[in-house]
Amino acid sequence: MRGAKSAKWVAGAAIIALAATACGGGDGDKKNDAGKGAGGGTFRMGITEPVSIDPVNAQESEGMVVARALFTQLYDVSTDGKLVPKLAESGTSEDGKTWTFKIKAGTKFTNGEVVDAESFIRGWTRVAAKASASDVSYHMAGIKGYDDLKGGKSDKFAGLSAPDANTLKVELTEPDFEFDKKTAHAAFSPVPKVAGAGDNKSFNDAPIGNGAFKMQGSWQHNGSITLVRNDDYGLTKAKLDKVEFKILNPANGAQLEYTGFQSGQFDYARMPTPQLPVAKAKYEPQGQWYSAEFSGINYLVAFNQSKPLNNADARKAISYAIDREAIAKSVFQGMQKPATAFLPPSFADTYQAGVCTSCVKQDKAKAKELAAKGGLKPGTTINFGYNTGAGHEEWVQAIAAQLKDVLGLNVKLDGKPFKEALAAQQEKSANGLWRSAWTADYPTADNFLAPLLSTAGIGEDKATGKAQGDNRGRHSNPAFDKLLDQARSEKDATKRADLYKQAEKIAIDTDQGVIPLWQRTQYRLVNNKKFNNIKMDFFEDPTLAEISAK
């Protein structure tokens, strides 16, 4: 997600507060707040302004938590990374190229329209259409006809068909034995006929979905979003009456969540990084502290095609100059773990500890040697961007200080609200470094390597030069791309994992396409005095449909 999640950009998130996945919330309905046992209550959260809550372009954590509550896909993912059928009764493929999904009959959208195979075709086509200019359509790039649809040469997906009302047939251009996992992404949601085109503003601001919740009114931009339980939901119904999202100032969103939780305004919150130990000491004894390891990574985007980081030596110099252990102990006070790989440890079949050689330990001599080779002379100016309001300021400043101390670089910090930060990364002229993070949209190494490091993941718009995909650093290596294609086409899971490992080694150890920093451990404050079963799902969002009032 990208939180730009898309996996989800937790730029789309960060750590702790390193996630732009804001949580916490608006003033509650006093009547509902009194609680109605297992069947009521208003759960209040805070987020910063999303890019989109419509599956056509929902991408970062802020928008995805809303979109997933409003829409149900073929599959979901359990917290341990297993694919869980939702509307798919089955998904099969003999050759990895032609997939057949049997869809559960009898479910409906909240306007009464039937959810069938055609509604999935409609939803997927809407995402990939040229006019939608979706940042998340690349998840569908393997479907036959994607290029023509995305390029405006066709208004139909050549690879999608419905042999009958509840059968969806998908033809891919190349075999992909993990395609079923990708359909757990919100972009693969079905939509009703009234959705219209991707730029239908009335639907963008008040999506009509088939999920456990539905909109109450429209998205009040920079104000609030309110969801109520969908009592006609075709699967297990939610217990909460209402979920209120209060949209916070992006300049200090994490602090607003934290103080809002303390005052009783919010039921779930992130915290500013310096406040973590204090918050834990106070709230853990009360049973209101939540922590968990997730399938994600915190890293620095290094703009590969722009000076001064347009060569691997310069990028490796930056990585070697960073003392991850020192920042983990001081800024994060031991509550974060340095990363030495790009793929997360939870992906046991592909995880390679230490594959990022420059990440294992700070090496000042090596950093200076590579900086000289890469043209990073003392006094060189490096732009360092990050999203404000999510608790990143302290560790960003610590890295900037290390780069100045070790390499003599002039680091210019550039903090922007999350939405603006994602847009700035897209520009052809973007250069230097950018703080980012990624949490899985679906449980496969491909969900990290393809969107963030492949040439196709750049998604450059020919007219504007903007990177419309999630590979904002514009890493590109044909050998890497070839290994990804081979991995998708490999039916044997063990062999497929080995190909992904080879690809990671090229992109991270040889090219240093991006710079891994920390593994993803998340911490939240949760109102367990008033609610049962507050947890975080695979996507690092609260399990809204499972929460109940006490």
C-alpha positions as CSV (number, residue, x, y, z in Angstrom):
1,M,0.0,0.0,0.0
2,R,1.6,2.8,-0.2
3,G,0.5,4.1,1.5
4,A,1.5,5.5,-2.6
5,K,-0.7,0.6,0.8
6,S,0.1,1.2,-3.6
7,A,1.1,-2.1,-1.7
8,K,0.2,0.5,0.4
9,W,2.4,3.5,0.7
10,V,2.8,4.1,4.2
11,A,4.3,7.1,3.0
12,G,2.2,5.1,3.1
13,A,3.2,4.5,6.4
14,A,6.1,4.6,8.5
15,I,7.1,3.2,11.6
16,I,5.1,3.7,14.6
17,A,4.4,7.0,13.6
18,L,6.5,6.1,10.7
19,A,3.3,5.1,9.1
20,A,1.3,7.7,7.5
21,T,-1.4,5.2,8.2
22,A,-3.1,7.5,10.5
23,C,-5.7,6.2,12.9
24,G,-7.8,7.8,15.6
25,G,-10.9,9.9,15.0
26,G,-13.9,12.3,15.1
27,D,-16.4,13.4,17.7
28,G,-18.6,10.4,18.4
29,D,-22.4,10.0,18.4
30,K,-23.2,10.3,22.1
31,K,-26.1,7.9,21.8
32,N,-24.1,5.2,20.1
33,D,-21.0,5.9,22.3
34,A,-23.0,4.5,25.3
35,G,-22.5,1.1,23.7
36,K,-25.0,-1.5,22.8
37,G,-23.2,-4.7,23.7
38,A,-21.9,-6.6,20.7
39,G,-24.1,-4.7,18.3
40,G,-23.4,-1.0,18.4
41,G,-21.1,1.8,19.2
42,T,-19.2,4.5,17.3
43,F,-15.5,3.9,16.7
44,R,-13.5,7.1,16.2
45,M,-10.3,7.4,14.2
46,G,-8.1,10.1,12.7
47,I,-6.5,10.2,9.3
48,T,-5.0,12.9,7.2
49,E,-6.6,13.8,3.8
50,P,-6.6,10.7,1.6
51,V,-5.6,10.7,-2.1
52,S,-8.8,8.6,-2.8
53,I,-11.3,6.4,-1.0
54,D,-12.6,5.0,-4.3
55,P,-10.9,1.8,-5.4
56,V,-10.1,3.5,-8.7
57,N,-7.1,5.2,-7.0
58,A,-7.0,4.3,-3.3
59,Q,-3.4,3.8,-2.6
60,E,-1.9,5.1,0.7
61,S,-2.9,3.9,4.1
62,E,-5.3,6.8,4.7
63,G,-7.5,6.0,1.7
64,M,-7.1,2.2,1.8
65,V,-8.6,1.8,5.3
66,V,-11.8,3.5,4.1
67,A,-11.9,1.7,0.7
68,R,-11.4,-1.8,2.3
69,A,-14.3,-1.1,4.7
70,L,-16.6,-0.1,1.7
71,F,-15.6,-2.8,-0.7
72,T,-15.1,-6.6,-0.6
73,Q,-12.8,-8.3,-3.2
74,L,-12.4,-11.9,-4.3
75,Y,-9.9,-12.6,-1.5
76,D,-8.6,-11.1,1.7
77,V,-5.3,-11.9,3.5
78,S,-5.0,-13.2,7.1
79,T,-2.6,-11.6,9.5
80,D,-0.2,-14.4,8.9
81,G,-0.2,-13.9,5.1
82,K,-2.6,-16.6,4.0
83,L,-5.1,-16.0,1.2
84,V,-8.6,-16.0,2.5
85,P,-11.6,-16.4,0.1
86,K,-14.2,-13.7,0.4
87,L,-16.4,-13.5,-2.8
88,A,-14.3,-16.1,-4.6
89,E,-15.6,-19.7,-4.1
90,S,-12.6,-20.8,-6.1
91,G,-9.7,-19.5,-8.2
92,T,-7.9,-22.0,-10.5
93,S,-5.3,-22.1,-13.2
94,E,-3.5,-24.9,-14.8
95,D,-1.0,-22.9,-16.8
96,G,-0.8,-19.7,-14.8
97,K,-2.0,-17.8,-17.8
98,T,-5.7,-18.4,-17.8
99,W,-7.5,-18.1,-14.4
100,T,-11.1,-18.9,-13.6
101,F,-12.8,-17.5,-10.5
102,K,-16.2,-18.8,-9.3
103,I,-18.0,-15.9,-7.5
104,K,-20.3,-16.3,-4.6
105,A,-23.9,-15.7,-5.7
106,G,-26.5,-13.6,-4.0
107,T,-24.5,-10.6,-2.7
108,K,-25.4,-7.0,-3.5
109,F,-24.0,-3.5,-3.5
110,T,-25.6,-1.1,-1.0
111,N,-27.8,0.4,-3.8
112,G,-29.3,-3.1,-4.4
113,E,-27.4,-3.9,-7.6
114,V,-26.2,-7.5,-7.8
115,V,-22.5,-8.3,-7.4
116,D,-21.6,-10.6,-10.3
117,A,-18.8,-11.3,-12.7
118,E,-19.7,-8.3,-14.8
119,S,-19.3,-6.0,-11.8
120,F,-15.8,-7.2,-11.3
121,I,-15.0,-6.6,-15.0
122,R,-16.5,-3.2,-14.7
123,G,-14.4,-2.3,-11.7
124,W,-11.1,-3.6,-13.0
125,T,-11.7,-1.9,-16.4
126,R,-12.5,1.4,-14.7
127,V,-9.2,1.3,-12.8
128,A,-7.1,0.6,-15.9
129,A,-8.9,3.0,-18.3
130,K,-6.7,5.9,-19.5
131,A,-9.0,8.6,-18.3
132,S,-8.8,7.4,-14.7
133,A,-5.0,8.1,-14.6
134,S,-4.9,5.6,-11.7
135,D,-1.7,5.3,-9.7
136,V,-2.6,1.7,-8.8
137,S,-3.6,0.3,-12.2
138,Y,-0.2,-1.3,-12.7
139,H,-1.4,-4.2,-10.4
140,M,-3.4,-5.3,-13.5
141,A,-0.6,-4.9,-16.0
142,G,-0.4,-8.6,-16.6
143,I,-4.0,-8.9,-17.9
144,K,-4.3,-9.2,-21.6
145,G,-5.3,-5.9,-23.2
146,Y,-4.0,-3.7,-20.3
147,D,-1.7,-1.6,-22.5
148,D,-4.4,-0.8,-25.1
149,L,-6.9,0.1,-22.3
150,K,-4.4,2.2,-20.4
151,G,-3.2,3.8,-23.6
152,G,-6.7,4.7,-24.7
153,K,-6.7,2.5,-27.8
154,S,-9.6,0.4,-26.3
155,D,-12.3,0.8,-23.8
156,K,-12.4,-2.9,-22.9
157,F,-10.1,-5.4,-21.1
158,A,-9.4,-8.0,-23.8
159,G,-8.4,-10.5,-21.1
160,L,-11.6,-10.4,-19.0
161,S,-14.9,-12.3,-19.8
162,A,-17.9,-13.7,-18.0
163,P,-18.9,-17.1,-19.3
164,D,-21.9,-16.9,-16.9
165,A,-23.1,-14.5,-14.2
166,N,-20.9,-16.0,-11.5
167,T,-17.8,-17.0,-13.4
168,L,-14.9,-14.6,-14.1
169,K,-12.3,-15.6,-16.7
170,V,-9.0,-13.8,-16.7
171,E,-6.4,-14.2,-19.5
172,L,-2.9,-13.0,-18.8
173,T,-0.3,-12.0,-21.4
174,E,2.3,-14.2,-19.5
175,P,1.9,-16.9,-16.9
176,D,1.6,-15.6,-13.3
177,F,1.1,-18.4,-10.7
178,E,0.5,-15.8,-8.0
179,F,-2.1,-13.7,-9.8
180,D,-4.9,-14.8,-7.4
181,K,-3.0,-13.2,-4.5
182,K,-3.0,-9.8,-6.4
183,T,-6.8,-9.8,-6.5
184,A,-6.8,-9.1,-2.7
185,H,-5.9,-5.5,-3.5
186,A,-8.7,-2.9,-3.3
187,A,-8.1,-2.0,-6.9
188,F,-9.7,-5.3,-7.8
189,S,-13.0,-4.4,-6.2
190,P,-16.3,-4.8,-8.1
191,V,-18.3,-1.6,-8.7
192,P,-22.0,-1.0,-9.5
193,K,-23.1,0.5,-12.8
194,V,-23.7,3.9,-11.2
195,A,-19.9,4.2,-10.6
196,G,-19.4,5.5,-14.1
197,A,-16.0,6.6,-15.2
198,G,-13.0,6.9,-12.9
199,D,-13.4,10.7,-12.7
200,N,-17.0,10.6,-11.5
201,K,-16.6,12.9,-8.6
202,S,-20.0,12.1,-6.9
203,F,-18.9,8.4,-6.8
204,N,-15.3,9.3,-5.9
205,D,-16.6,11.2,-2.8
206,A,-19.4,8.8,-1.9
207,P,-18.5,5.3,-3.2
208,I,-21.3,2.8,-3.3
209,G,-19.7,-0.5,-2.4
210,N,-20.4,-4.1,-1.3
211,G,-18.4,-4.1,1.9
212,A,-19.2,-4.4,5.6
213,F,-19.8,-0.6,5.9
214,K,-21.3,2.1,3.7
215,M,-21.0,5.8,3.4
216,Q,-23.1,8.2,5.5
217,G,-23.2,11.2,3.3
218,S,-20.1,12.2,1.3
219,W,-16.4,12.7,2.1
220,Q,-16.1,16.1,3.7
221,H,-12.6,17.0,2.3
222,N,-10.2,18.0,5.0
223,G,-13.0,17.5,7.5
224,S,-14.4,14.0,8.0
225,I,-15.6,10.7,6.5
226,T,-18.4,8.7,8.2
227,L,-19.3,5.1,7.7
228,V,-22.2,3.1,9.0
229,R,-22.8,-0.6,9.1
230,N,-24.1,-2.3,6.0
231,D,-27.0,-4.4,7.4
232,D,-27.4,-6.0,4.0
233,Y,-23.8,-7.2,3.7
234,G,-23.6,-10.7,2.1
235,L,-20.9,-12.0,4.4
236,T,-20.4,-11.7,8.2
237,K,-21.9,-8.4,9.2
238,A,-20.0,-5.8,11.2
239,K,-20.9,-5.1,14.8
240,L,-20.2,-1.4,15.1
241,D,-22.9,1.0,14.2
242,K,-20.6,3.7,12.9
243,V,-17.0,4.5,12.2
244,E,-16.0,8.2,12.2
245,F,-12.8,9.4,10.6
246,K,-11.7,12.9,11.5
247,I,-9.3,14.4,8.9
248,L,-6.4,16.0,10.8
249,N,-3.8,18.6,9.9
250,P,-1.0,16.7,8.1
251,A,1.6,18.9,9.8
252,N,1.1,17.3,13.2
253,G,-1.3,14.4,12.6
254,A,0.4,11.9,14.9
255,Q,0.5,14.4,17.8
256,L,-3.2,15.2,17.3
257,E,-4.1,11.5,17.4
258,Y,-2.1,11.0,20.6
259,T,-3.6,14.0,22.4
260,G,-7.0,13.0,21.1
261,F,-6.7,9.6,22.5
262,Q,-5.6,11.0,25.8
263,S,-8.6,13.3,25.9
264,G,-11.1,10.5,24.9
265,Q,-11.8,11.9,21.5
266,F,-10.2,9.0,19.6
267,D,-10.4,5.2,20.2
268,Y,-7.2,4.3,18.3
269,A,-4.1,6.4,17.7
270,R,-0.5,6.6,16.6
271,M,2.0,8.5,18.7
272,P,4.9,10.9,17.9
273,T,8.2,8.9,18.0
274,P,9.6,10.6,21.2
275,Q,6.4,9.8,23.1
276,L,6.5,6.0,22.5
277,P,8.2,4.9,25.8
278,V,6.1,7.3,27.8
279,A,2.9,6.1,26.2
280,K,3.8,2.5,26.6
281,A,4.6,2.9,30.3
282,K,1.2,4.6,30.9
283,Y,-1.1,2.6,28.6
284,E,0.3,-1.0,28.5
285,P,-0.6,-1.6,32.2
286,Q,-4.1,-0.5,31.3
287,G,-4.4,-2.9,28.4
288,Q,-4.5,-0.1,25.9
289,W,-1.2,-0.7,24.1
290,Y,-0.9,-2.7,20.9
291,S,2.2,-3.7,19.0
292,A,2.9,-6.1,16.2
293,E,5.4,-7.0,13.5
294,F,4.2,-6.5,9.9
295,S,5.1,-7.5,6.4
296,G,6.6,-4.2,5.4
297,I,9.8,-2.2,5.2
298,N,10.9,1.4,5.9
299,Y,13.4,2.7,3.4
300,L,14.8,5.7,1.5
301,V,13.9,6.3,-2.1
302,A,17.0,7.2,-4.0
303,F,16.3,8.9,-7.3
304,N,18.3,6.7,-9.6
305,Q,18.1,8.7,-12.8
306,S,18.8,12.2,-11.4
307,K,22.1,13.6,-10.1
308,P,23.7,13.3,-7.6
309,L,22.4,9.8,-7.0
310,N,22.3,8.5,-10.6
311,N,25.0,5.8,-9.9
312,A,25.2,2.8,-7.6
313,D,28.4,4.0,-5.9
314,A,26.8,7.2,-4.7
315,R,23.7,5.4,-3.4
316,K,25.8,2.8,-1.6
317,A,27.8,5.6,0.0
318,I,24.6,7.0,1.5
319,S,23.7,3.6,2.8
320,Y,27.1,2.9,4.4
321,A,27.1,6.3,6.0
322,I,23.9,5.6,8.0
323,D,24.2,4.1,11.5
324,R,20.9,2.3,11.7
325,E,21.7,0.7,15.1
326,A,22.4,4.1,16.7
327,I,19.2,5.7,15.4
328,A,17.2,2.6,16.5
329,K,18.6,2.9,20.0
330,S,18.5,6.7,20.4
331,V,15.6,8.1,18.3
332,F,13.4,5.0,18.5
333,Q,14.7,4.0,21.9
334,G,15.0,0.4,21.0
335,M,11.6,0.0,19.5
336,Q,12.6,-0.5,15.9
337,K,14.9,-3.1,14.2
338,P,17.4,-2.2,11.5
339,A,16.7,-3.9,8.1
340,T,19.4,-5.7,6.2
341,A,17.1,-6.8,3.4
342,F,14.4,-5.2,1.3
343,L,11.9,-8.1,1.6
344,P,10.4,-8.5,5.1
345,P,11.3,-11.4,7.5
346,S,7.7,-12.6,7.4
347,F,8.2,-13.7,3.9
348,A,10.2,-16.7,5.1
349,D,10.5,-18.4,1.7
350,T,12.3,-15.4,0.2
351,Y,13.9,-13.5,3.2
352,Q,17.7,-13.0,2.9
353,A,19.2,-11.4,6.0
354,G,22.2,-9.3,5.0
355,V,21.5,-9.2,1.3
356,C,21.9,-5.4,1.6
357,T,25.6,-5.4,2.3
358,S,25.7,-1.7,2.9
359,C,22.9,-2.0,5.5
360,V,24.6,-4.4,7.9
361,K,26.8,-2.0,9.7
362,Q,27.9,1.7,9.3
363,D,31.2,1.8,7.5
364,K,32.5,5.4,7.3
365,A,35.6,4.5,5.3
366,K,33.7,2.6,2.8
367,A,31.1,5.4,2.5
368,K,33.8,7.9,1.8
369,E,35.5,5.7,-0.7
370,L,32.3,5.1,-2.7
371,A,31.2,8.7,-2.4
372,A,34.5,9.7,-4.1
373,K,33.9,7.2,-6.9
374,G,30.3,8.3,-7.3
375,G,30.9,12.0,-7.4
376,L,29.5,12.8,-3.9
377,K,32.0,15.4,-3.0
378,P,31.9,17.2,0.4
379,G,29.6,20.1,0.1
380,T,27.3,18.4,-2.4
381,T,23.7,19.3,-1.8
382,I,21.3,16.4,-1.3
383,N,17.5,17.0,-1.1
384,F,15.8,14.9,1.6
385,G,12.1,14.8,1.5
386,Y,9.6,13.3,4.0
387,N,5.9,13.6,4.9
388,T,5.1,15.8,7.8
389,G,2.7,15.0,10.7
390,A,3.6,11.3,11.0
391,G,6.5,11.4,13.5
392,H,9.3,11.3,11.0
393,E,11.1,14.6,11.9
394,E,13.4,13.2,14.6
395,W,14.9,10.3,12.6
396,V,15.1,12.2,9.4
397,Q,17.1,14.8,11.2
398,A,19.4,12.1,12.7
399,I,20.1,10.7,9.2
400,A,20.8,14.1,7.8
401,A,23.3,14.8,10.6
402,Q,25.1,11.5,9.9
403,L,25.3,12.2,6.2
404,K,26.8,15.6,7.0
405,D,29.2,14.2,9.6
406,V,30.5,11.2,7.5
407,L,30.3,12.6,4.0
408,G,30.2,16.4,4.5
409,L,27.0,16.6,2.5
410,N,24.7,19.6,2.6
411,V,21.4,18.0,3.3
412,K,18.3,20.1,2.7
413,L,15.2,18.7,4.5
414,D,11.9,19.1,2.7
415,G,8.8,18.2,4.7
416,K,5.5,18.2,2.9
417,P,1.9,16.9,3.8
418,F,1.5,13.3,2.7
419,K,-0.6,14.0,-0.4
420,E,1.8,16.6,-1.6
421,A,4.8,14.4,-0.8
422,L,3.5,11.6,-3.0
423,A,2.9,14.0,-5.9
424,A,6.3,15.5,-5.6
425,Q,8.0,12.1,-5.9
426,Q,6.3,11.7,-9.3
427,E,8.1,14.6,-11.0
428,K,10.8,13.8,-13.5
429,S,13.0,16.4,-11.9
430,A,12.8,14.7,-8.4
431,N,16.3,14.1,-7.0
432,G,18.1,13.2,-3.9
433,L,16.4,11.1,-1.2
434,W,12.8,10.6,0.0
435,R,11.6,8.9,3.1
436,S,9.2,6.1,2.3
437,A,7.7,2.8,3.6
438,W,5.8,0.0,2.1
439,T,3.5,-2.6,3.5
440,A,2.2,-5.6,1.6
441,D,-1.0,-5.5,-0.4
442,Y,-0.8,-9.2,-1.0
443,P,1.5,-11.9,0.4
444,T,4.2,-12.3,-2.3
445,A,7.7,-11.0,-2.9
446,D,6.4,-9.7,-6.2
447,N,4.3,-7.1,-4.4
448,F,7.6,-5.4,-3.2
449,L,10.0,-6.1,-6.1
450,A,7.7,-5.3,-9.0
451,P,6.0,-2.1,-8.0
452,L,9.0,-0.5,-6.3
453,L,12.0,-1.7,-8.4
454,S,10.9,-2.8,-11.9
455,T,10.9,-0.8,-15.0
456,A,7.2,-1.3,-15.5
457,G,6.7,0.0,-11.9
458,I,7.8,3.4,-13.0
459,G,4.8,3.9,-15.2
460,E,6.2,7.0,-16.8
461,D,3.6,9.2,-18.5
462,K,4.9,10.1,-22.0
463,A,3.3,13.5,-22.0
464,T,4.4,14.8,-18.6
465,G,7.3,12.5,-17.6
466,K,5.7,11.8,-14.3
467,A,6.1,8.4,-12.6
468,Q,2.5,7.1,-12.3
469,G,3.6,3.9,-10.8
470,D,5.1,3.2,-7.4
471,N,8.7,3.0,-8.5
472,R,9.3,6.6,-7.7
473,G,13.1,6.2,-7.6
474,R,13.0,5.0,-11.2
475,H,15.3,2.0,-10.7
476,S,15.6,0.1,-14.0
477,N,17.6,-3.0,-14.8
478,P,16.7,-5.4,-17.6
479,A,18.3,-8.4,-15.8
480,F,16.2,-7.7,-12.7
481,D,13.0,-7.4,-14.9
482,K,13.8,-10.7,-16.6
483,L,14.1,-12.5,-13.3
484,L,10.7,-11.2,-12.2
485,D,9.1,-12.5,-15.4
486,Q,10.8,-15.9,-14.8
487,A,9.6,-16.0,-11.2
488,R,5.9,-15.4,-12.1
489,S,6.1,-18.0,-14.8
490,E,7.6,-20.7,-12.5
491,K,4.9,-23.1,-11.2
492,D,7.2,-24.7,-8.5
493,A,7.1,-22.5,-5.4
494,T,10.6,-23.2,-4.3
495,K,12.2,-22.4,-7.6
496,R,10.0,-19.3,-7.8
497,A,11.3,-18.1,-4.4
498,D,14.9,-18.6,-5.6
499,L,14.3,-16.4,-8.6
500,Y,12.9,-13.7,-6.4
501,K,16.0,-13.9,-4.2
502,Q,18.2,-13.4,-7.2
503,A,16.2,-10.4,-8.3
504,E,16.4,-8.8,-4.8
505,K,20.2,-9.3,-4.8
506,I,20.6,-7.5,-8.1
507,A,18.3,-4.5,-7.2
508,I,19.6,-4.1,-3.6
509,D,23.1,-5.4,-3.3
510,T,24.4,-4.6,-6.8
511,D,22.3,-1.5,-7.8
512,Q,21.2,-0.2,-4.4
513,G,18.1,0.9,-6.1
514,V,16.6,1.8,-2.8
515,I,18.1,2.0,0.7
516,P,16.4,-0.2,3.4
517,L,16.3,1.2,6.9
518,W,14.1,-0.5,9.4
519,Q,11.7,-3.4,9.6
520,R,8.1,-2.6,10.2
521,T,7.0,-2.8,13.8
522,Q,3.8,-0.9,14.6
523,Y,2.5,0.6,17.8
524,R,-0.9,1.9,18.6
525,L,-3.1,3.0,21.5
526,V,-6.4,1.2,21.5
527,N,-9.5,1.9,23.6
528,N,-10.0,-1.6,25.0
529,K,-12.0,-0.2,27.9
530,K,-14.8,0.5,25.5
531,F,-14.3,-2.0,22.6
532,N,-13.5,-5.6,22.1
533,N,-11.2,-7.2,19.5
534,I,-9.3,-4.1,18.3
535,K,-6.5,-5.5,16.2
536,M,-4.6,-4.7,13.1
537,D,-4.9,-6.6,9.9
538,F,-2.4,-7.8,7.3
539,F,-2.5,-4.3,5.8
540,E,-1.8,-2.5,9.1
541,D,-5.3,-1.1,9.4
542,P,-7.7,-1.7,12.3
543,T,-10.0,-4.7,11.8
544,L,-13.1,-2.5,11.8
545,A,-15.6,-5.2,10.8
546,E,-14.5,-7.3,13.8
547,I,-14.6,-4.6,16.5
548,S,-17.5,-4.6,18.9
549,A,-18.6,-2.3,21.8
550,K,-18.4,-3.7,25.3
